[in-house]
Structures are given as C-alpha cells and as structure tokens.
Amino acid sequence: MTRVAGTDRVELPAAALSGGNQQKILFARALLGSPTLLLADEPTRGIDVGAKREIYQLLADLAAQGMAILLISSETDEILGLAHRTLVMRGGRVVAELAGEAMTERAILDAAFGMSAVEAA
C-alpha cells in the first residue's frame, strides 16, 4: 500500500481512495523507473478541481526537469494550459500541428471537426 497525502491510514487499498488520489498513485507508480517519456492519457478525467491542479503542477514540473510528456486529452483547456505543441487527430490521422500563437481553442476545434477558416466564420 502507498501512503497518499490526505489519508490517515496506509493500509487502505487504492480502490478505497478518491479518484484524484488513485490518479496520483498511478503517477507515482509510472515514475518509479525514472522514465524519460511519460504517456498521460486523459490524466485528469473524472477527478476534482483540486486534484487536477496538483496533477497539472506535477506535469509542468516534470516537463521543466526535462521529461518528455505525451499528453492525450479531450479537454482543450488542459491542452492549452500544458502543451507546447499540439497535434490534432481526426479519423485516426494527424490533421493539424499547432504551436505558439496558432495554438488556440478555435484552431484545435476547427481542425478536430474538419472546419476550414472559411467554414468556421
């Protein structure tokens, strides 16, 4: 068993913890081997706002330490807040690569739904 902040008992099984604490345990387990790449697939789905903030900070800290993070998310706020570069997929194919000022919610959604700038206006 793993001790997680906010719990009183270390003997609690992970399944008895909140979704946010379960997610933190998964991150701790994934980081045990000191990977150079972390695959984060919907890392905050189904957890509360406080736990989301903690996970966002963890991902930002890991990236600042040089870890490569492949973030897969359906939440545009999450993508815009964490990603340096975004690949948008539709129909199993990459349809857009966005970075810097081009990386906006509108651009992501337009690419995801196959809308050109003319159709979107």
N, C-alpha and C positions, 0 to 999 in steps of 0.2 A: 504494500500500500504506500501511497505517496502523500506527504503532508502538503496541504494546499492552504494558502492564506485564507482566513475566514472560516476555517473549520476547527472544531475543538478536539476532534478525535482522529487519530491516524489510522485507526482500524476500519474506518468507513470505506466500503468498496466504491470505486469510481462511479458506478451506476447510481449511487445514492446522492451524488453531488449535483449541484446546479449545472445547467448546460454550459455556462461560462467557465466553471471550474473544471468540468470534463474537458473542455476545449484546451484549457491551459495545461492539463495533464498530457494531452496529445502532443502539444508543442514541446513540452519538456522531454517526452519520450523521443520525439523526432530529432531533438537537438543533442541527445546523449552521445551520438557518434561523431560530433563536430563536423557536420556536413558542410560542403561548400555551396550547395544548392538546396533550397527549401521549396518544395511544391506546396502552395497553400491554396487548396481548392475550396472556395466558399468558406473562408476561415471564421466568419462571424455569423453565419446563418443560424437563426434561432436562439441567439443569446441577447442578454440585456445590454443597454447602452453603456453601463459602467464596464462590463467585461469587454465590450467592443473597443472601448478606449484603451484598455490595457493591452489588448492584442494588437491594435494599431501601433501603440508605442513600442511593443516588442518587435514588430516587423520593421519599424523605422530604425530602431537601434541595431538590429541585425544587419540591415542594409548599410547603415553607417559604418559598421565594423567590416564591411566588405563581402558579406554573404550575398550571393545571387538569390533572388526570390522570384519565383514564377507564381504570380497571383492570378487565380481564376475566380472571377466574381461576376455576378449578375447585377450588382449594385454600383451604379455609376458614381455615386458619392465616394464609395470605397476605392474605386479605381482612380478617380481624380485626386483623392487625398493621399494615396500611397504610391502610385505608379509613376515612373519616369518616362516610360514609353508604353504604348498600348497597341496591341494587335486585336482587331475586331474580326470575329468569325461569324459567318452566316453559311448555313448549309454545309458545314464541315470544312469550309475553306476560309483562309485569311482574305478578307475583302478590303481591309484598310490598316495602315500603320500610322499612328498618330503620336506626336511628341511636342513638347513645348507649348506654345500658344495655340497650336492646332488641336490640342487635346482638350476638347470641351464636351460637355454633356450632349449638346446638339450634334456635334460631329460623330460621337460614338453611336448615338441612337440612329442618326441618318444612315450610317454605314451598316449598323445591325439590321435595319429594316429595309435596306436597299433603296434609300431615297437619295436622289441627286440634289444638289443645291437648288436647282430649278423647281423640282417637285416639292421640296421642303418649304419653299417660300409661299 
